[in-house]
């Protein structure tokens, strides 16, 4: 056999082995998990108690901060509000005062601000270490050796011991009904898949690699604590479920009854002023009773920061087609955002050009601009105390679909 033939056979063999390896791995990934199997069964059975609660009717909570991570007056409120709009230097000053007093939560947020920076990564890691030593499980989980963010930015500090400490505390808290801790355990998929013989007490009897029951319990616990991330994650999983057949990745739509029940459950969070649930209602306005989405947005807008400005602009421009006063209100919001933002962009210009003119609406007149400027004084005060929607589980993202 010639050298050329031998080389050809070797190359073909390597390619075949590689193909089979990739194919096998892809096939393995398509094997449905217990969570996917239970999601495939639909929501009507698993979340029957939540559906029943929704059907009873959940009144509108008159506390705008009911579901806010922190509220005005809380030690961490101002600092985290600045983190939410990416004004990290101001937040850092406020957090350091609290950290010097031994506040482990402030140390966690200082870690979040600094850990991914090229020059501040080690500073962030140091704050996480200090917070973890004081018993903050979220800081400890940031230092787990299996945490990609740790390996990418703080590799020197990554250690299995931190993950073990963080999980131990989270398990204890979750067993006592802490919804945020339960959701953190759900997110820690690697842990749930690895520890196949783990059993929890008090409702966390999890068999093998099934995080679904953890998420379900966290969603139920969250109702009592106004922590709705687990509930909205459940809703998202049901809404985006796909076929559990190995070679079929088609989306499996909910039945009309399932969909109606699911959207009704989301109202529990929206009526308690969870910002993400309120946006869900706005995006799917046609699925809710007439007037409900508008009333929901009117409750959310005064306490929204500039991160959701485009959604707010869209709302005002849509309403302005029927009532010109909404164009003035939208411009007033834009002026208020310009007053409080450090961004070089002009929120007023964006609203006028892209949300009025591009939608066939007349630009703001001089008289309307004068009205908007006066109204903006009130709006600027409102926006100085926004709802806080980031938390330790999702410290920098604000997404409707919650793919965290």
N, C-alpha and C positions, 0 to 999 in steps of 0.2 A: 504494500500500500504506500502510495507516494505521500510525501510530506503535505502536499496541498490537500489531498483527500482527508488525511488525519486532522488537519487544521479545520477543514470544513465540517467534519463530523463533530469536532469539539465545540465549534461555534454554534452549530445547530443544537447540540445537546444542552449547552449553557442557556441558549435562548428558550428551549423547551422547558427546562427546569425553572427558569425565571418566569415564564408565562404561567406555568402550573402554580408556582408560588403566589403570584399576584392574583390569579384566578381563585385559588384556595382562600386567600385572605379576604378577597371581596365576597366570596361565598359565606365565609365566617361572619363577616359584618352584616350580611343580610339575614342571618338567623335571628328571629325576633327575640328580644329580651322579655322577661316576665312583665315589665312595665308596658312594653308595646302590645303584648297579648291582652293585658287588661284594658289598655286604652282602646283596643280594637272592639271590645265588648260594648263600648259606648258609655255615656255618662249617666244614663237613667237609673242604673243600679248602684254604681259606686258612690255617687254623690247624692243619693236620694234624700239624705237629711238636709243638705244644702238647698236642694230643689224645694223641699217642704218649707224651709225657712223663707226662701224667696217668694213662694206662693202666698205665704201669710202676709207678706208686704213689709218691707223695711222702710221706715220713715226717713225722710231727709234729715240728716244730722246738721244741726245749726252751728256746729263747731267746725270751722273750715280746716282746722289742724288735727281733726280726729285721726287721720291716717298718716299724718306727717311724722317723719322719723324723729324730729325734734320740733318743739314749738317755741315761740318767742318767750324769753325768760329762762329757758334751759341754758345751762352753761355752754353747751356746744352749739347752740342754734346759730349764732351769727357766723362762727367760723365755718361750719359746714355749708351754710348758705353761700358763702364766698367760694368754697370749693365747687359747689354745684354750677357756678357760672365761670369757673376757671380763673378766679382771682386768687391764685395760690399764695402770693406773697402776703396779702392782707390776712388770709386765713392762717398762715403760718405764725404770724405775730400773735394772734389771739390764742392759738393752740399752745404755743410755748409757755404762755402764762399758766395755763391749766396743767400742762405737763410738769412744770416745775413744782406744782402742788401735789403731784403724784397721781394725776388723772390718767388711768390706763387707756381710756377711750380716746383721749386727746393724743396720746402717743401713737395709737393705731392710725389716726388720721394724718399725723405728721409723717408716719411711715408711708402712707398712701401718696402723699404729696411728693415725696422725695425719692422713692425706691427706683423709679424708672429713669431717672436723670443720669446722663453720662458722668456728671461731676458730683451728683448727690446720692447715687445709689447706695453707697455704704452708709451714708447718714440715715437714709430710710430704713435700711436693714437694722441699724442700731436702735432706732425707735421701735421697730417691730420686736426686737429682742427684749427691750425694756418692758413693753406692754405685755408680751407673752409671759415673762417672769412674774408679772403682777396678776396673771390669770385671764388675760384677754384671749379667748380661743381663736378669734378671727386673725389676730396678729400671729398666733402660733401656726395657724394653717398657711399663712403666707410664707412661712419659713420651712414648710414641709419639703422633704427631698423630692417628692413627686409633683410639686407645684412648678409648672412650666415657667411662670413669671419669676419664681425664685431662681431657678437654674439659669434663666436668661439674664437676670439683672443683679442677683445677690448670691451667686453660686457658693461663695466662701462660707456663707451663713446657713446654707440649706442642710437640714439634718432630720433624720427620721424621728428623733426624740420630740421635735416640735410638733410634727403631725400627730404623734401618739398623744401628746399632752392636749392639743387642740381638740381631737376627737373625743377624748375622755370627758372634757368639760362640756362639749356640745351634746354628747349622749346624756349626761346628767341633766343638763338644762332641758333638753328636748323631752326627756321622760317626765319632767315636771310641768310640761305644757308650754315651753318656750317655742313659739312658732318660728322665730327667726333662727334659732339653733336647729330646729328640725329641718328647715329649708336648707341650711348650710350642709347638713348631712346628706340631704338629697343631691345637692350639687356636687358633693364629693363622690362622684361615681367610682373612681378608682378604688376607693376604700370599700365601697359596698360590693364591688365585684370581687375584690381580693379576699375579704374576710367572709368566706362562704358559710361558716357555721356560727355566725354571730346572732345572738338573740337579745332583744331589748325588753325591758320591763315596761309596764304601764302603757300598753298600746303600741309599743314598738317591736312586736314579735315579728321580726323580719327574717324570712327564710331565704337562705342563699343570696342570690344577687338581685333581689327585688326591692328597689327603692320606692316603688309605687306606694306602698303602705305608709312609708315615712312621709311622702309628699301629701298623701291624703290626710294623715293625722295633722300635719303642719297646717294644711288648709283649714281644717276644722278648728284647731287651736287659734289660728290667726283671726277667725271671726270674733273671738272674745277679746283679742288684743288689737284689733284694727290693723293687723299686718296681713296684707292681701297678696303679697307676691306668690305664695304657694297656690292660692285659689286661681289667680290669673295664669299661672304656669299650667295648672290643670286644664283650664279653659283653652289655652293655646295648644296643648298637646292633643286634646280632643278635636279641636278645629282643624289641625294640620295632620291628623292621622293618615297614614298610608297603608296600603295593602300589606298583610303579613305573609303573603306568598313570596317565595324566595326570589323569583325573577319578575316580580311585578311591583313597581314602585309608584303605581298610580295612587292619587289621593282618594280616600274613601270619604265622601261627603256625609255629613250628619243627616239623619232623617229630619223632617220638619218638626217633629215633637222634640227630638234631641236638641236641635238648634234653638228652639224656643226656650227650652229649659236652661240651656247653657247661657243664653243671653240674659235670661232672668236672674241667674246666679250672679252674673257680672254686676247686676244692679245693686247687689248687696254692698259691693265695694264702692261703686260709684255714688251711692246714696250716703256713704260715709266719707265721701270726699277724698277717695284715693285718686291721685292725679292720673295714673295710668289707666285705671278703669274708666275715668271720665273721658279720656281721649278715645278709648275703645268705643264708647257710646257715640261719640261724635263721628268717628270714622264709619260706623255702621248705623248711621242715623235712620236709614230707611227701615231698619228692623225693629225700631222702637216706636212706642206710641207718639203721635203728633205732639210736639211741644216739649217732650221730655229731653231730647238731645240739646235743644236750645237752652232750656233751663239749666241743664247740667253744665254746659259751657259757660253760661253767665256766672255760675258759682265758681268755676275754675279760673277764669281769666284774671280776676283781680289778684290772685295769689300765684300767678305764673311768672317765671322769670324769662329772660331773653332766649333761653335754650329752646323754648317752644314757640318762638315768635311767628314762624311761618304758618303753623297750624292756626294760630290766632288771627293772622292776616287773612287766611283763607276763609275763616268763619265770618269775619267782618265784611269782606268783599262779597261773599255770597249773600249775606243779609242786606247789603247795601243796594242790591239789585231791586229790592222791594221797598226799602226805607233808607233814604239818604242819610239819616241821622247816624246809621252804622258806619258810614264812610268817615264821618267826623270823629266818632269814637275810635275807629281803627287808627286814624291819624294821631289822635291823642295818646293812644297806647304807644305808637311809634316814637312820638316825642318823649314820652316817659322813658322808653328804652334808651333813647339817645342820651337822656339826662343821667342815666345810671350806668351806662356801659362804657368800658374803656376801648371798645372796638372802634376801628377806623371806618367801618361801614356806616352808611347813613340809613337808619331804619325808616326814616321818613321817606327818603328817596325810593327805597325798595317797595314800600307800601303803595306809594303814589304811582310808580311806573309799572310794577309787575302785578299788582293786585287790583288796581283801579283801571288804568289805561289799557293794559293788556286784556282786560276782561270787558272792554267796551264801555267802561264807566268814565264819567267826566272826572278830570283831575280836581283836586281840592282847590276851591276858590280862596281868595284872600279873606273873605268874610268867614268861610268855614275854618280856615287856618287859625283865625283869631279865636274862634270858639274852641278849637282843638287845643290850643295853647293854654287856655284857661282850664279846660277839663284835665289837661295833663298834670296840673299841679296836684290834683286829687289822686290821679293814677300813680304818680311818682311815689307818693306816700304809701299807697297800697303795695306797690311792687317792692318796697323796701323790706317787706316781711313775707317772703314767699313760702309756699309749702315745700318741705324738704322731702324729696322722693328718692334720693340715693341713700344707701345704708351699707352696712358692713358686707353684706352678700353681693351687692352690686354697687360698688363705691364710686363709679365714674360713668356708668351708662344709664341712659333713660330710653328704653325701647318699648314700643307697644307690644311686640311679639315676645319679648322677654326670652331671648335665646341664650340666657346666661347659664 
